[in-house]
């Protein structure tokens, strides 16, 4: 299962939060066995989104994953 501060990846796009499948987040709060608060940050460290998600919304990150950088839609700079 998931633990506090695990790095996880989204399993699907979340356009309302400006997030896409594969974006990385960190579990910052465990709410229930199947619910957790996940923080997603920009490369600068600014919080992009803090969402309550369920196990089907995220997956563990592993050795076969590659980290990439993308520009947020509509972001200035």
N, C-alpha and C positions, 0 to 999 in steps of 0.2 A: 504494500500500500504506500501511500504518500506520507512524507515527513515534513516537518517545518523546515523551511529554507531549501527544499528540493528545487532544482531547476527543471522546468517542464516546458513542453511545446504545445501550442494550440492544435487541436485536431480539425478545426474548421474556421473559416473567416468569421469575424465579428465586426462588420462594417460600422456599426453604431459607436464602437470604441476605437475605430481606426486601426484595427488589428487584422492580421491575415494568418491563415493556416501556417504553422511552423514558427510563428513568432515566439520568442522565449520569454518566460516569466519566472518569478520566484514565489513559492508558497510562503505567505507571511502570517497566515492564521489558519488553524484547523478548526472548522465549525462543527463538523459531524463526520461520521465515517465516510460519507460521500459528498461532502461540501467543504470548500476551502476558499480563502481569500488569496488571490494571485495578483501580484504586482508586475506590471509590464513597464519598462523604462526605455527612454530614448538613449542613444549612445552617450549623450551628455550627462546622463544620470537623472534627468527630469522624469517624473512619473507620467507615463502616457495614459495608463488606465489601472484602476484597482477594482477587480471584479470578483464576485462570488461565483465560483464555477463548480461543476460536478466532475466526477471521474471520467465521464464520456467526453468532456470538453478538452481534456489535456492528456498528455502521455509523457512517460519518462523520456529523458534525453540520454542517448547512448553513444558508444564509440563509432557507430555508423552514421552519425549526424554531423553535418558541417555547419558551422556558424557563418552567417552572411549578414551584410548590412544593406538596408534598403531605405529610401527616402520616404517619409510619411507623406501621404497625399495631402496637398494643400498646405504643407508646412513651409513657413518662411525660412530663408537662410539656407 
